[in-house]
């Protein structure tokens, strides 16, 4: 998103930030390249899972990206969902439009965990967690987390802008300390 996530773009743990469709596609290609490099290392080392740090690819408003760039995005996201887990490259896809056209079966079947907030309809709920029920949740405060082990109902905290700002300032301070920490650990 252009405004909601922009404050996180300069955080030390943000590898790449994109708000324009072409930049988003470039970021997906970058994640795919990381996946492929990790697979090459795993193959050489005889490993089944990467020992490198987890990388999270977060796409907000996935419906907008699929509407504008679907032909390019669909195979990239599908491939990342298929091979990313062993490479420790994880996808978090968010949309307010959970229809099959936005999240096709080829992509959806590779997500072993899903998180659903209140849905507009039973059909939207079925598209997210494969059955009705999300439409019955309160407007705020609850969500269903579905994993291969089952479903869990969670209470969701509301975090106000002041708390978000406090966290952002903390991370900015950490990023200023990063060069010093790197020098200390290099010794």
C-alpha positions as CSV (number, residue, x, y, z in Angstrom):
1,X,0.0,0.0,0.0
2,X,1.1,3.5,-0.6
3,X,0.4,4.9,2.8
4,X,-0.5,2.2,5.4
5,X,2.8,0.3,5.2
6,X,5.1,3.1,4.0
7,X,6.5,3.9,7.5
8,X,8.1,0.5,7.6
9,X,10.1,0.9,4.4
10,X,13.3,2.1,6.1
11,X,13.3,-0.3,9.0
12,X,16.5,-2.4,9.3
13,X,14.6,-5.7,8.7
14,X,12.9,-4.5,5.5
15,X,14.8,-5.9,2.6
16,X,12.6,-4.3,-0.1
17,X,9.6,-2.1,-0.2
18,X,7.3,-1.5,-3.2
19,X,4.1,0.4,-3.7
20,X,3.9,0.6,-7.5
21,X,2.8,-2.5,-9.5
22,X,6.0,-2.8,-11.4
23,X,8.1,-2.4,-8.3
24,X,6.0,-5.1,-6.6
25,X,6.7,-7.5,-9.5
26,X,10.4,-6.7,-9.3
27,X,10.2,-7.5,-5.5
28,X,8.5,-10.8,-6.2
29,X,11.2,-11.7,-8.8
30,X,13.8,-10.7,-6.1
31,X,12.2,-13.1,-3.6
32,X,12.2,-15.8,-6.3
33,X,15.9,-15.2,-6.9
34,X,16.6,-15.6,-3.2
35,X,14.6,-18.8,-3.2
36,X,16.5,-20.2,-6.2
37,X,19.9,-19.2,-4.6
38,X,18.9,-20.9,-1.4
39,X,17.9,-24.1,-3.2
40,X,21.3,-24.1,-5.0
41,X,23.0,-23.9,-1.6
42,X,20.7,-26.5,-0.1
43,X,21.4,-28.9,-3.0
44,X,25.2,-28.4,-2.7
45,X,25.1,-29.0,1.1
46,X,22.6,-31.9,0.9
47,X,20.1,-30.1,3.0
48,X,16.3,-30.4,2.8
49,X,15.7,-27.0,4.4
50,X,17.6,-23.7,4.3
51,X,19.5,-22.7,7.4
52,X,19.3,-19.0,6.4
53,X,17.0,-16.4,8.0
54,X,13.3,-16.4,7.4
55,X,12.2,-14.0,4.7
56,X,8.6,-12.8,4.6
57,X,7.0,-11.4,1.5
58,X,4.0,-9.4,2.5
59,X,1.5,-8.3,-0.2
60,X,-1.3,-6.1,1.0
61,X,-4.3,-5.5,-1.4
62,X,-3.4,-8.6,-3.4
63,X,-6.7,-8.1,-5.4
64,X,-5.4,-4.8,-6.8
65,X,-2.1,-6.4,-7.9
66,X,-3.9,-9.4,-9.5
67,X,-6.3,-7.0,-11.3
68,X,-3.5,-4.9,-12.7
69,X,-0.7,-7.4,-13.2
70,X,-2.3,-10.9,-12.8
71,X,-0.6,-12.5,-15.8
72,X,2.8,-11.8,-14.3
73,X,2.0,-12.1,-10.6
74,X,0.0,-15.3,-10.6
75,X,2.9,-17.6,-11.7
76,X,5.4,-15.9,-9.4
77,X,3.2,-16.1,-6.3
78,X,2.2,-19.7,-7.2
79,X,5.9,-20.7,-7.5
80,X,6.9,-18.9,-4.3
81,X,4.0,-20.7,-2.5
82,X,5.1,-24.0,-3.9
83,X,8.8,-23.9,-3.2
84,X,9.3,-21.1,-0.6
85,X,8.7,-23.1,2.6
86,X,11.9,-25.2,2.3
87,X,13.9,-22.0,1.4
88,X,12.4,-20.2,4.4
89,X,10.7,-17.6,2.1
90,X,7.2,-17.2,3.3
91,X,4.2,-15.4,1.7
92,X,1.6,-13.3,3.5
93,X,-1.1,-12.3,1.1
94,X,-3.9,-10.0,2.2
95,X,-7.0,-9.0,0.4
96,X,-10.4,-7.6,1.1
97,X,-11.7,-9.5,-2.0
98,X,-11.2,-13.2,-1.3
99,X,-12.8,-14.4,-4.6
100,X,-11.5,-17.2,-6.7
101,X,-10.4,-14.9,-9.5
102,X,-8.2,-13.0,-7.0
103,X,-6.9,-16.1,-5.2
104,X,-7.0,-18.9,-7.7
105,X,-7.0,-22.6,-6.6
106,X,-3.4,-23.0,-7.9
107,X,-2.2,-20.4,-5.4
108,X,-4.7,-21.2,-2.6
109,X,-3.9,-24.9,-2.4
110,X,-0.2,-24.1,-1.5
111,X,-1.1,-22.0,1.5
112,X,-1.2,-24.4,4.4
113,X,-2.2,-21.6,6.9
114,X,-4.9,-19.0,6.5
115,X,-6.1,-16.2,8.7
116,X,-9.6,-14.9,8.3
117,X,-11.2,-11.8,9.8
118,X,-14.8,-11.0,9.5
119,X,-16.0,-11.7,5.9
120,X,-18.8,-10.1,4.1
121,X,-20.6,-13.3,3.2
122,X,-20.6,-17.1,3.7
123,X,-19.1,-17.4,0.2
124,X,-16.2,-15.2,1.1
125,X,-15.7,-17.3,4.2
126,X,-15.6,-20.5,2.1
127,X,-13.1,-18.9,-0.2
128,X,-10.8,-18.1,2.8
129,X,-11.2,-21.1,5.2
130,X,-13.2,-23.6,3.0
131,X,-16.4,-23.2,5.0
132,X,-18.9,-20.6,6.2
133,X,-18.4,-18.9,9.6
134,X,-16.2,-15.8,9.2
135,X,-19.3,-13.8,8.3
136,X,-20.6,-14.4,11.8
137,X,-17.5,-12.9,13.6
138,X,-17.9,-9.5,15.2
139,X,-16.8,-6.6,13.1
140,X,-13.6,-6.1,15.1
141,X,-11.6,-8.2,17.6
142,X,-11.8,-11.8,16.4
143,X,-10.2,-14.0,13.7
144,X,-9.9,-17.6,12.8
145,X,-6.4,-19.1,12.1
146,X,-6.5,-22.3,10.1
147,X,-3.5,-24.6,9.9
148,X,-3.2,-28.3,9.0
149,X,-3.6,-29.0,12.7
150,X,-7.0,-27.3,12.8
151,X,-8.6,-24.0,13.5
152,X,-8.2,-21.6,16.4
153,X,-10.3,-18.6,17.2
154,X,-8.1,-15.6,18.2
155,X,-8.8,-12.3,19.8
156,X,-7.2,-9.5,17.9
157,X,-5.9,-6.4,19.7
158,X,-6.5,-3.0,18.3
159,X,-3.2,-1.1,18.1
160,X,-3.6,2.7,17.9
161,X,-1.5,5.1,16.0
162,X,0.5,6.2,19.0
163,X,1.6,2.6,19.7
164,X,2.5,2.1,16.0
165,X,4.5,5.3,16.2
166,X,6.3,4.1,19.3
167,X,7.3,0.8,17.7
168,X,8.5,2.7,14.5
169,X,10.7,5.0,16.6
170,X,12.1,2.1,18.4
171,X,13.1,0.3,15.2
172,X,14.5,3.6,13.8
173,X,16.8,3.8,16.8
174,X,17.8,0.2,16.3
175,X,18.7,0.9,12.7
176,X,21.0,3.8,13.8
177,X,22.7,1.3,16.1
178,X,23.1,-1.3,13.4
179,X,26.5,-0.1,12.0
180,X,27.9,0.0,15.6
181,X,26.5,-3.5,16.3
182,X,27.9,-4.8,13.0
183,X,31.4,-3.4,13.9
184,X,31.2,-5.0,17.4
185,X,30.2,-8.4,16.0
186,X,32.8,-8.2,13.2
187,X,35.6,-8.2,15.9
